Structures are given as C-alpha cells and as structure tokens.
Amino acid sequence: MTSVPRVLVLAGRGRYEDPWHDMAATSHKVAEVLSAPTIDGTDDLGSPAYQVSVRGAFPDALDDLDPAGDGVDLVVVNTSSGRPDPGFDGDDSRWSGFHERLRAWADAGRPVLGLHQAANTFADSAHWERILGGRWVDGTSMHPDIGEADFTLAGADHDLAGVLRDVTSGTVTAFDERYSYLRVAESSTVLLTQQHDGIDHPVVWVSGAPGVRCVYDALGHGARSYDSPSRQALLRAEVTWLLAGT
C-alpha cells in the first residue's frame, strides 16, 4: 500500500441503478469525506487523507483491478439493483468478467466496503452475498420512513467496535433510512444496530467469510446522511480498519 491509500468507489448505473438512490451524489460525498484532510493533514484516526476516485459500474470498470497489484487499495461498492433485461445493459455473460474480478479481489483478502443499497446489488453474482456477509431480501427486508435516526453499537468483541466506540461515543446519528430484516450470515460480526418493531436490526457488520476482509454499512441513502459528523467518523473508521490489514 502506498503512503496515501487509493480508494475506488463504484457508483451504480445501468444494470445496478435504481430510481430511489442518487448514487452519483452519494459516491461523490463518500469521496469528499475520505479525501478531506483535517488541519494537521490526518483524519480522526491518525491516518492520511485518502486518494479517492469514483467510477461508474460499467462491465469494464474493474478491468484494471489486480489483487496482486498496487493500483487500488480498497474497493467501495455503492451500487444497487436495476434492470437485468439483456437489451438494456447487457446480459449476464457481459457482466461475468466484472463479477469474477471483484470475487478474485475479495477472495485474495483485499478490502471491500459495501454501502447501503449494496445489500441489494449484484443478484447475478454467485459470490456477492457470501463476500458481503448478508443481503436485502425482497418481500422481507424493509425500512421505515427516512428521518433522523440513531444507530447504536452492538457490543461486539471486535477491534473495529473499539475504534467506533472511541470516535462515535457509541451512537451514530444521521438523516437516513433504517434497513430492517436483512439476511445476515451467522459468521458476520454485527457492530451497529437500529431498533424497529422492538427488534435490534443489524446495520453494520464485518463479514465472516473465510479469507475475506469486508465491511457492510447500511447507512448512506442520500447525500444528507454524510453531513453527520458521527456518520463521517463511522465511514472513516471502517476504511481505516479495512486498510490496516493490507
């Protein structure tokens, strides 16, 4: 890894774009948060600002992604579900190379961060749910109306949980959706939850897939979510932890 880590944000479009999320806007907010240095040139965790690029999710978007190379240090997936009909944005075979490159990256232990609607993306990949450690399930998963919401530390015994406790004081507050009833793998370590219908629902977790270094963060419906200082701290903490293992 170089002295200034390089982060690639995949912004949803075409096959992986929906009518409810402005993924161009949120991808650029992610880039803004991660690339902005503080006064002393470091973020809250003492690591340098990140070099961030945003790239649309085209079939060739990951052609230069090399698990053994040094072009990228972290992939952030900010894509969703869209139209899979072949006449719109290609058939499954056109996208198979894209999914294989992402799988090879993740299975090589290279870091991946999935944001918000990433739980509902890449349904045509046989590996994405395993890598992410969970999934949005149509007809089961849902969210209450968007609004100011609290997301609370779950008390997991994990080094990232300790960092989050330090930088968020145990609670992240943001104007956001509260994803509920997601399917979460038993091997995933839940770090943050939100309460709905008297149930604590996982919203941030570390994937437990063998050999994979991946965090899922269900926050980030819109650009406004990233205006929250505690949400910004959450994002930076996740990225710093993911990169610490590379």
C-alpha positions as CSV (number, residue, x, y, z in Angstrom):
1,M,0.0,0.0,0.0
2,T,1.3,3.5,-0.9
3,S,1.7,6.3,1.7
4,V,-1.7,7.7,0.6
5,P,-4.1,4.8,0.2
6,R,-6.1,4.7,-3.0
7,V,-9.8,4.1,-2.8
8,L,-12.0,3.2,-5.7
9,V,-15.7,4.0,-5.3
10,L,-18.0,2.1,-7.7
11,A,-21.1,4.2,-8.4
12,G,-24.3,2.4,-9.5
13,R,-25.6,2.9,-13.0
14,G,-27.5,1.0,-15.7
15,R,-28.0,-2.6,-14.5
16,Y,-27.0,-1.6,-11.0
17,E,-29.0,1.6,-10.6
18,D,-32.5,2.2,-9.2
19,P,-35.0,5.1,-9.1
20,W,-34.6,5.7,-5.3
21,H,-30.9,6.3,-4.8
22,D,-28.7,9.1,-6.3
23,M,-25.6,7.0,-6.4
24,A,-23.6,9.6,-8.3
25,A,-24.3,12.1,-5.5
26,T,-23.6,9.7,-2.6
27,S,-20.4,8.3,-4.3
28,H,-19.0,11.8,-4.5
29,K,-20.0,12.5,-0.9
30,V,-18.0,9.4,0.1
31,A,-15.1,10.7,-1.9
32,E,-15.4,14.1,-0.3
33,V,-15.4,12.7,3.3
34,L,-12.5,10.4,2.7
35,S,-10.3,12.8,0.8
36,A,-10.7,15.8,3.0
37,P,-7.8,16.2,5.5
38,T,-8.1,17.8,8.9
39,I,-5.9,20.7,9.9
40,D,-2.9,18.5,10.6
41,G,-3.4,16.5,7.4
42,T,-4.8,13.4,9.0
43,D,-8.2,12.1,9.8
44,D,-9.7,11.3,13.2
45,L,-7.8,8.0,13.5
46,G,-4.4,9.5,12.6
47,S,-4.1,8.1,9.1
48,P,-3.5,10.3,6.0
49,A,-6.3,11.5,3.8
50,Y,-7.2,9.1,1.0
51,Q,-6.8,9.4,-2.7
52,V,-10.3,8.6,-4.0
53,S,-11.6,8.0,-7.5
54,V,-15.2,7.5,-8.4
55,R,-16.0,5.2,-11.3
56,G,-19.4,4.2,-12.9
57,A,-20.3,0.5,-12.7
58,F,-19.7,-0.5,-16.4
59,P,-18.8,-4.0,-17.4
60,D,-15.1,-3.0,-17.8
61,A,-15.0,-0.9,-14.6
62,L,-12.7,-3.4,-12.9
63,D,-10.6,-4.5,-15.8
64,D,-7.5,-3.0,-14.1
65,L,-8.3,-4.4,-10.7
66,D,-5.4,-6.6,-9.8
67,P,-5.3,-8.3,-6.3
68,A,-1.5,-8.6,-6.6
69,G,-1.0,-5.1,-8.0
70,D,-0.8,-1.7,-6.4
71,G,-3.2,0.4,-8.4
72,V,-6.0,0.3,-5.8
73,D,-6.0,-0.4,-2.1
74,L,-9.8,-0.5,-1.3
75,V,-13.0,-1.0,-3.4
76,V,-16.2,0.7,-2.1
77,V,-19.3,-0.7,-3.7
78,N,-22.1,1.9,-3.9
79,T,-24.4,0.1,-6.4
80,S,-27.9,-1.2,-6.3
81,S,-30.4,-3.4,-8.2
82,G,-31.6,-2.3,-11.6
83,R,-32.9,-3.7,-14.9
84,P,-31.3,-7.1,-15.8
85,D,-33.0,-7.4,-19.2
86,P,-30.3,-8.0,-21.8
87,G,-31.4,-5.3,-24.1
88,F,-31.0,-2.6,-21.5
89,D,-27.4,-3.0,-20.2
90,G,-26.2,-6.4,-21.4
91,D,-26.8,-9.9,-20.4
92,D,-25.3,-12.0,-17.6
93,S,-22.4,-13.1,-19.8
94,R,-21.4,-9.5,-20.5
95,W,-21.0,-8.9,-16.7
96,S,-19.4,-12.2,-15.8
97,G,-15.9,-10.8,-16.0
98,F,-16.8,-7.8,-13.8
99,H,-18.1,-10.2,-11.1
100,E,-15.1,-12.6,-11.4
101,R,-12.6,-9.7,-10.9
102,L,-14.5,-8.5,-7.8
103,R,-14.6,-12.1,-6.5
104,A,-10.9,-12.6,-7.1
105,W,-10.1,-9.3,-5.3
106,A,-12.2,-10.2,-2.3
107,D,-11.1,-13.8,-2.0
108,A,-7.4,-12.6,-2.1
109,G,-8.2,-10.8,1.1
110,R,-8.2,-7.3,-0.4
111,P,-10.6,-4.9,1.3
112,V,-14.1,-4.2,0.3
113,L,-16.7,-1.9,1.8
114,G,-20.4,-2.2,0.8
115,L,-22.6,0.8,1.4
116,H,-26.4,0.9,1.9
117,Q,-28.1,-0.5,-1.2
118,A,-25.0,-2.7,-1.8
119,A,-27.0,-5.3,0.2
120,N,-29.4,-5.3,-2.8
121,T,-26.9,-5.4,-5.7
122,F,-25.2,-8.0,-7.9
123,A,-28.0,-10.6,-7.7
124,D,-26.4,-12.1,-10.8
125,S,-23.2,-12.9,-8.8
126,A,-22.9,-16.2,-7.2
127,H,-20.4,-14.8,-4.7
128,W,-21.6,-11.3,-3.6
129,E,-23.8,-12.3,-0.6
130,R,-21.0,-14.6,0.7
131,I,-18.4,-11.7,0.4
132,L,-20.7,-9.1,2.0
133,G,-22.0,-11.4,4.7
134,G,-25.6,-10.6,4.2
135,R,-28.3,-9.4,1.8
136,W,-31.5,-7.5,1.4
137,V,-34.4,-10.0,0.8
138,D,-37.2,-8.8,-1.4
139,G,-40.5,-9.2,0.3
140,T,-38.9,-9.4,3.8
141,S,-36.4,-6.6,4.2
142,M,-37.7,-3.1,4.5
143,H,-37.2,0.3,6.1
144,P,-39.4,2.8,8.0
145,D,-39.7,6.2,6.5
146,I,-36.4,8.1,6.3
147,G,-35.6,10.6,9.1
148,E,-33.2,11.4,11.9
149,A,-32.1,8.0,13.3
150,D,-29.8,6.6,15.9
151,F,-27.6,3.6,15.2
152,T,-26.1,2.0,18.3
153,L,-23.0,-0.1,19.0
154,A,-24.0,-3.7,19.4
155,G,-21.3,-4.6,22.0
156,A,-19.4,-7.0,19.7
157,D,-15.9,-8.1,20.8
158,H,-14.1,-6.8,17.7
159,D,-11.2,-4.3,17.3
160,L,-13.3,-2.2,14.9
161,A,-16.0,-2.0,17.6
162,G,-13.5,-0.5,20.0
163,V,-12.5,2.2,17.5
164,L,-16.1,3.0,16.8
165,R,-16.7,3.4,20.5
166,D,-13.9,6.0,20.6
167,V,-14.9,8.0,17.6
168,T,-18.7,7.9,17.9
169,S,-19.3,7.6,21.7
170,G,-21.4,4.5,20.9
171,T,-24.0,6.1,18.7
172,V,-24.2,7.3,15.1
173,T,-26.9,9.8,14.3
174,A,-27.8,10.6,10.7
175,F,-30.8,11.5,8.5
176,D,-31.1,8.1,6.9
177,E,-33.1,5.0,6.3
178,R,-33.1,2.2,8.9
179,Y,-32.7,-1.0,7.0
180,S,-34.6,-3.8,8.8
181,Y,-34.9,-7.6,8.4
182,L,-31.8,-8.0,6.3
183,R,-30.5,-11.6,5.9
184,V,-27.2,-11.7,7.9
185,A,-24.8,-14.6,7.8
186,E,-24.2,-16.3,11.1
187,S,-20.5,-15.8,10.6
188,S,-20.8,-12.0,10.3
189,T,-19.9,-9.8,13.4
190,V,-22.6,-7.2,13.9
191,L,-21.2,-3.8,15.1
192,L,-24.1,-1.4,14.9
193,T,-27.9,-2.0,15.1
194,Q,-31.0,0.1,15.0
195,Q,-34.3,-0.7,16.7
196,H,-37.6,-1.2,14.8
197,D,-40.7,-3.1,16.0
198,G,-38.9,-3.8,19.2
199,I,-36.1,-5.6,17.4
200,D,-32.5,-4.7,17.2
201,H,-31.6,-4.9,13.5
202,P,-28.0,-5.3,12.3
203,V,-26.9,-2.4,10.0
204,V,-23.1,-2.5,10.2
205,W,-21.2,-5.7,10.3
206,V,-17.8,-7.4,9.4
207,S,-18.2,-10.3,7.0
208,G,-17.0,-13.6,8.4
209,A,-16.4,-15.2,5.0
210,P,-13.1,-17.1,5.2
211,G,-10.2,-15.1,3.8
212,V,-12.4,-12.1,3.1
213,R,-11.9,-8.6,4.6
214,C,-15.2,-6.8,4.0
215,V,-17.5,-4.4,6.0
216,Y,-21.1,-3.7,5.2
217,D,-22.6,-0.3,6.2
218,A,-26.3,0.1,5.7
219,L,-26.2,3.9,6.1
220,G,-25.9,6.3,3.2
221,H,-29.3,6.5,1.5
222,G,-28.7,10.1,0.4
223,A,-26.0,12.7,0.4
224,R,-27.6,14.3,3.6
225,S,-26.5,11.2,5.6
226,Y,-22.9,12.1,5.0
227,D,-23.4,15.6,6.6
228,S,-23.5,14.0,10.0
229,P,-20.1,14.2,11.8
230,S,-20.7,10.8,13.5
231,R,-21.6,9.2,10.2
232,Q,-18.4,10.6,8.7
233,A,-16.5,9.2,11.6
234,L,-18.1,5.8,11.1
235,L,-17.1,5.8,7.4
236,R,-13.5,6.8,8.1
237,A,-13.2,4.2,10.9
238,E,-14.4,1.5,8.6
239,V,-12.0,2.4,5.8
240,T,-9.1,2.8,8.2
241,W,-9.7,-0.7,9.7
242,L,-10.1,-2.3,6.3
243,L,-6.8,-0.8,5.1
244,A,-5.0,-1.7,8.3
245,G,-5.0,-5.3,7.2
246,T,-3.4,-4.8,3.8
